Amino acid sequence: MVSPLAGTLTKEPMDCEKMSRLFWQPEEPVAAVKFGTSGHRGKLGGGFCAAHARAIAQAVARIHLEDGVKGPVLCGGDTRLMSQTTAKLCAEVLAGNGLPVIVPEGPLPTPVFSFAIITGRACACLNGTASHNPPQDMGLKYNPSNGGPAGAELTKRIEKYANEYLQNPALIKSVSLEEARGKGLVVDEDLKTPYINALGRMVDFGAIKQAGLKAAVHPLGGSSLEFYRAIKEKYGLDNLHIVSETIDPTFRFIPIDHDGKIRMDPSSVYPMKPLIELVKSGEYDFAGASDPDADRFGCATKEGGLIPPNHALCVMADYLIRTRQPKEGMLVGRTLGTTALLDRIVHAAGYGIDEVNVGFKYFVNGIVDGRYILAGEESAGMSMSGWTPEKDGILAVCLLLEIASKSGDIAALYDGLTAKYGKPYYTRVDVPTDEAAKKKVMAFKKEDLASLTSVAGEKVLDVRDTDGIKVYLQSSWFLVRPSGTENILKFYAETFISQDHLHKIIEEGRKYFGV
């Protein structure tokens, strides 16, 4: 069906027949397997194809056999064009190596993969998704036995082995799913019900139902659709309305982004435009969304329009501290590029901040060990101790709806925090570049910046070189780091002084690093 929230289309939708053909028969050289912050991704064809799926699956099978990893591997994907096919190929290769597999019938959100692992239903997973990237893209993520994104040491092994198999595909073992089922290697599991039931421990659905706040939710054509339906039914949320149930691998019902591409990004004003209009019109008080694999969140409210992820994380952290009574010594985890307003909120409450490199994999141990009140990143990913060590956009939307139901409009709550702790001015600029410039930035070390004593009139207090270069100022900071998957340099900056001061930091910082 056609979405009632379809945006204005200025480009022809993706040619599914052509992209399917390129998955099987790429017209350009097949790229080497390279894991970024969350798996291998690329455009269907040379960037990602059947050969990648098989090679990565064979690499995972080899690692499981070498390391003695026991248990079924969950192979699934989201609603992208080749997600289910990718999952099937992976399952056939794993089964060809004698490993048991779980193959769900329909699309599955990323956090549900993780939940299946931490609850013992699977020992690991291969997840066919490219997150919120354009529909022409495809990818594959691997989560090991801790349920979180694979760490650097493990992904390097996967890359090494997979690239060997790309060069020698005859070494890949595979059987049909029918044959695997006959050998007892296909395991059936109910993956939806346990997740939906457990979500009731994390979110006060009773308060949401009682408040009756008129809420909209949009799966953005993704794998969360069936899960929002199940949440609505189980918890009796008649006030929660799924405003689009469209599933279309071209995602042509999503409004185009600033550059003419379609991105199913719930933190961007472009794909979220229809939801923003719904709340601004007064039809709904709150609107939430998650991307196709449901690991990222977005929300809009009547008072604030689209809520930036940094703002939402601050509201969530404050709310959880006030209402969940965290244990002494617990922390809020944030990535290098996430707002420092979190630091002020958390420190004032007597808790600590754990600042980690960019990538949710750096939160895994803290979530598993129960250290985090909240773990979040500026790119709209979050989770918390007692839950999955993977980003969960469904949890985030439901928690934000609980907060709005019990405490008021998210935008008003954020304004209250800035009135108390100071207003930050924040931005991220993506600078097109090449591999040489990226390597130059990556080579910078703390000692190389000894001559940098002030920026935009503020004294340099410290420099961190663990993931790009982050410079800490008296009331500000900036970070420059290369993208792991694109030829861009990401320049983040934040100040508690003024918008003009933010511009000065960007200007002086970019000049210093030559970006």
MARGUSE-537673 format. One record per residue (C-alpha): z, x, y. Coordinates in steps of 0.05 Angstrom, whole numbers, padded with zeros to 5 digits, always signed. Layout:
<pts>
ZXY ...
</pts>
This chain:
<pts>
+00000+00000+00000 -00009+00022+00073 +00054+00042+00108 +00075-00003+00165 +00096+00060+00200 +00030+00096+00196 +00015+00143+00253 -00050+00152+00291 -00098+00193+00248 -00145+00242+00280 -00164+00281+00217 -00196+00261+00151 -00146+00258+00094 -00144+00313+00042 -00198+00310-00011 -00156+00301-00073 -00214+00311-00122 -00232+00377-00090 -00160+00402-00086 -00148+00383-00159 -00210+00422-00179 -00187+00483-00139 -00120+00481-00176 -00158+00492-00241 -00215+00534-00215 -00198+00571-00150 -00258+00592-00108 -00222+00651-00077 -00182+00709-00108 -00116+00687-00139 -00058+00713-00096 -00002+00753-00128 +00063+00715-00143 +00111+00725-00085 +00177+00688-00079 +00199+00673-00007 +00266+00642+00011 +00252+00586-00038 +00199+00602-00091 +00125+00617-00091 +00081+00575-00045 +00008+00573-00025 -00052+00530-00011 -00081+00497-00073 -00133+00545-00101 -00122+00619-00093 -00054+00609-00061 -00026+00566-00117 -00062+00545-00181 -00053+00532-00255 -00052+00607-00268 +00009+00615-00222 +00046+00559-00257 +00033+00587-00326 +00049+00659-00306 +00114+00640-00272 +00135+00597-00331 +00121+00653-00380 +00161+00701-00336 +00220+00653-00337 +00214+00644-00412 +00216+00720-00420 +00277+00726-00376 +00314+00671-00414 +00298+00705-00481 +00317+00774-00455 +00383+00749-00425 +00401+00701-00480 +00401+00640-00434 +00412+00578-00477 +00397+00505-00463 +00339+00462-00439 +00299+00479-00377 +00285+00420-00331 +00211+00419-00310 +00192+00369-00257 +00166+00361-00186 +00160+00316-00126 +00103+00270-00104 +00052+00323-00085 -00018+00321-00115 -00007+00373-00170 +00068+00371-00177 +00071+00333-00242 +00014+00373-00272 +00049+00438-00252 +00113+00414-00286 +00075+00396-00350 +00042+00465-00352 +00110+00498-00344 +00141+00456-00399 +00084+00473-00446 +00092+00547-00435 +00168+00546-00442 +00162+00505-00506 +00108+00553-00530 +00162+00606-00527 +00210+00563-00567 +00252+00540-00508 +00275+00467-00502 +00252+00429-00441 +00268+00365-00402 +00207+00332-00371 +00225+00272-00327 +00177+00214-00324 +00173+00210-00248 +00185+00252-00185 +00252+00285-00178 +00288+00309-00115 +00308+00383-00110 +00383+00368-00107 +00378+00327-00171 +00350+00388-00207 +00410+00427-00183 +00458+00371-00202 +00430+00369-00273 +00444+00443-00280 +00516+00443-00253 +00534+00383-00297 +00508+00417-00360 +00446+00374-00373 +00400+00433-00361 +00409+00509-00360 +00357+00521-00306 +00297+00488-00275 +00225+00498-00252 +00210+00451-00194 +00139+00438-00171 +00142+00429-00095 +00123+00459-00029 +00178+00423+00008 +00153+00395+00075 +00091+00439+00079 +00022+00406+00089 -00004+00366+00029 -00057+00419+00012 +00000+00467-00005 +00036+00472-00072 +00093+00515-00099 +00143+00528-00154 +00218+00540-00147 +00266+00567-00199 +00340+00552-00202 +00382+00590-00252 +00446+00570-00287 +00488+00567-00223 +00443+00510-00198 +00425+00545-00132 +00362+00579-00109 +00349+00643-00148 +00375+00707-00116 +00333+00767-00096 +00345+00808-00159 +00324+00751-00204 +00263+00732-00163 +00239+00804-00164 +00240+00802-00240 +00202+00736-00240 +00151+00766-00192 +00142+00829-00233 +00134+00793-00299 +00091+00736-00271 +00042+00785-00238 +00036+00820-00305 +00017+00754-00337 -00033+00738-00282 -00069+00802-00301 -00061+00788-00376 -00063+00712-00387 -00075+00721-00461 -00001+00741-00468 +00021+00671-00445 +00045+00626-00501 +00035+00551-00496 +00038+00488-00539 +00022+00415-00521 +00080+00370-00503 +00063+00328-00563 +00071+00388-00608 +00135+00409-00572 +00163+00339-00581 +00147+00342-00655 +00187+00407-00659 +00247+00375-00625 +00238+00418-00562 +00232+00360-00513 +00301+00333-00492 +00309+00265-00459 +00361+00258-00404 +00381+00204-00353 +00380+00246-00290 +00385+00191-00237 +00447+00152-00257 +00497+00210-00260 +00474+00235-00192 +00478+00166-00159 +00547+00155-00189 +00574+00223-00167 +00547+00213-00096 +00600+00158-00089 +00653+00213-00091 +00622+00249-00032 +00604+00189+00013 +00645+00128+00032 +00594+00075+00016 +00647+00022+00022 +00656+00038+00095 +00580+00037+00105 +00576-00031+00073 +00635-00059+00112 +00610-00033+00180 +00543-00066+00169 +00507-00018+00216 +00433-00034+00213 +00403+00028+00182 +00332+00049+00164 +00314+00103+00114 +00245+00135+00103 +00230+00178+00042 +00168+00205+00077 +00128+00191+00015 +00173+00234-00027 +00216+00237-00090 +00277+00206-00057 +00247+00136-00057 +00275+00114-00124 +00342+00146-00107 +00349+00108-00041 +00332+00045-00080 +00386+00061-00131 +00438+00077-00076 +00422+00011-00041 +00430-00029-00105 +00491+00006-00135 +00532+00005-00071 +00509-00063-00046 +00481-00037+00020 +00444-00097+00045 +00445-00065+00114 +00403-00005+00089 +00328-00017+00095 +00276+00028+00063 +00222+00021+00116 +00165+00053+00077 +00153+00056+00002 +00085+00088+00007 +00070+00143-00043 +00004+00177-00028 -00009+00252-00044 -00052+00258+00019 +00008+00237+00061 -00042+00209+00111 +00009+00157+00133 +00051+00212+00164 +00035+00224+00238 +00002+00292+00249 +00041+00352+00275 +00029+00388+00342 -00027+00431+00311 -00065+00375+00277 -00035+00387+00208 +00008+00339+00169 +00078+00364+00155 +00130+00319+00123 +00186+00351+00163 +00244+00303+00177 +00271+00347+00233 +00206+00345+00274 +00191+00293+00327 +00119+00286+00302 +00128+00258+00231 +00192+00223+00254 +00159+00188+00313 +00156+00119+00279 +00230+00123+00261 +00249+00145+00331 +00212+00085+00358 +00249+00038+00311 +00317+00059+00335 +00297+00064+00408 +00270-00008+00405 +00339-00030+00382 +00313-00055+00314 +00359-00005+00279 +00421+00033+00300 +00409+00091+00253 +00349+00120+00217 +00349+00175+00165 +00295+00212+00128 +00286+00266+00076 +00224+00309+00061 +00182+00302-00003 +00230+00341-00048 +00291+00314-00010 +00323+00381+00006 +00319+00371+00081 +00345+00316+00125 +00331+00283+00191 +00362+00226+00231 +00351+00187+00294 +00398+00141+00331 +00394+00087+00385 +00429+00131+00437 +00400+00199+00421 +00332+00191+00390 +00318+00247+00341 +00380+00288+00327 +00367+00363+00321 +00394+00393+00256 +00441+00438+00295 +00472+00377+00329 +00479+00339+00263 +00512+00399+00229 +00564+00404+00286 +00580+00330+00280 +00585+00335+00204 +00630+00396+00206 +00677+00364+00257 +00679+00299+00218 +00693+00332+00151 +00749+00374+00180 +00781+00313+00211 +00774+00266+00152 +00771+00306+00088 +00832+00350+00100 +00802+00416+00076 +00847+00467+00044 +00874+00525+00085 +00827+00584+00085 +00763+00544+00074 +00701+00561+00114 +00640+00531+00145 +00578+00570+00125 +00519+00578+00171 +00457+00620+00172 +00441+00673+00225 +00396+00625+00263 +00444+00566+00265 +00482+00546+00328 +00546+00583+00348 +00576+00517+00371 +00597+00510+00299 +00640+00572+00308 +00677+00542+00367 +00689+00475+00331 +00712+00508+00267 +00756+00562+00297 +00791+00511+00342 +00811+00473+00278 +00839+00535+00246 +00783+00549+00197 +00734+00606+00190 +00659+00617+00195 +00616+00652+00143 +00551+00675+00175 +00498+00691+00122 +00426+00714+00121 +00371+00661+00125 +00363+00626+00058 +00406+00575+00022 +00414+00623-00036 +00467+00660+00005 +00512+00598+00003 +00510+00590-00073 +00572+00630-00092 +00613+00599-00036 +00595+00529-00057 +00607+00543-00130 +00674+00576-00115 +00696+00518-00070 +00700+00558-00005 +00656+00515+00040 +00675+00453+00079 +00602+00451+00097 +00543+00499+00088 +00484+00488+00134 +00423+00518+00166 +00384+00502+00229 +00323+00483+00188 +00358+00419+00165 +00389+00440+00099 +00461+00427+00080 +00510+00418+00023 +00585+00427+00011 +00636+00449-00040 +00644+00399-00096 +00570+00385-00094 +00504+00420-00110 +00492+00492-00090 +00424+00470-00066 +00403+00434-00002 +00411+00359-00007 +00375+00315+00044 +00399+00251+00009 +00472+00271+00015 +00461+00290+00088 +00429+00223+00107 +00484+00184+00071 +00540+00226+00102 +00510+00217+00172 +00506+00142+00160 +00579+00143+00140 +00597+00180+00204 +00556+00132+00247 +00589+00073+00211 +00660+00098+00221 +00657+00140+00285 +00598+00118+00327 +00529+00142+00348 +00515+00214+00325 +00487+00233+00393 +00550+00208+00429 +00594+00246+00380 +00555+00310+00393 +00561+00300+00468 +00636+00294+00459 +00637+00361+00423 +00597+00396+00477 +00643+00367+00531 +00701+00399+00494 +00672+00465+00470 +00613+00479+00516 +00539+00459+00515 +00492+00507+00479 +00419+00516+00499 +00378+00534+00438 +00307+00548+00417 +00263+00581+00365 +00195+00610+00382 +00144+00627+00328 +00102+00686+00349 +00036+00697+00311 +00032+00769+00285 +00007+00813+00229 +00038+00850+00170 +00043+00915+00209 +00085+00883+00265 +00128+00847+00213 +00142+00914+00178 +00160+00946+00245 +00212+00893+00259 +00239+00897+00188 +00247+00972+00197 +00294+00964+00257 +00366+00984+00244 +00429+00974+00285 +00431+01046+00307 +00360+01040+00335 +00387+00992+00388 +00441+01040+00415 +00405+01041+00482 +00406+00965+00488 +00470+00953+00527 +00455+00887+00563 +00406+00829+00560 +00397+00776+00614 +00458+00802+00651 +00504+00798+00590 +00536+00857+00554 +00514+00870+00483 +00575+00861+00438 +00545+00875+00370 +00481+00881+00329 +00468+00857+00258 +00409+00884+00218 +00417+00849+00150 +00359+00800+00161 +00316+00820+00220 +00356+00839+00281 +00409+00795+00313 +00439+00814+00380 +00506+00784+00400 +00520+00777+00474 +00582+00752+00512 +00562+00678+00512 +00495+00683+00477 +00455+00713+00420 +00384+00723+00398 +00351+00738+00331 +00282+00764+00313 +00261+00762+00240 +00194+00761+00204 +00174+00701+00162 +00173+00714+00087 +00112+00670+00075 +00071+00669+00140 +00046+00720+00191 +00095+00700+00245 +00157+00729+00276 +00212+00679+00288 +00250+00689+00352 +00315+00649+00358 +00360+00647+00419 +00421+00609+00442 +00465+00612+00504 +00523+00571+00531 +00505+00587+00603 +00441+00550+00624 +00369+00534+00606 +00346+00587+00656 +00390+00638+00622 +00358+00620+00555 +00289+00634+00584 +00313+00702+00609 +00340+00720+00540 +00274+00702+00508 +00234+00741+00560 +00276+00804+00557 +00287+00802+00482 +00214+00793+00466 +00195+00849+00513 +00245+00896+00481 +00218+00883+00412 +00146+00879+00434 +00137+00808+00410 
</pts>
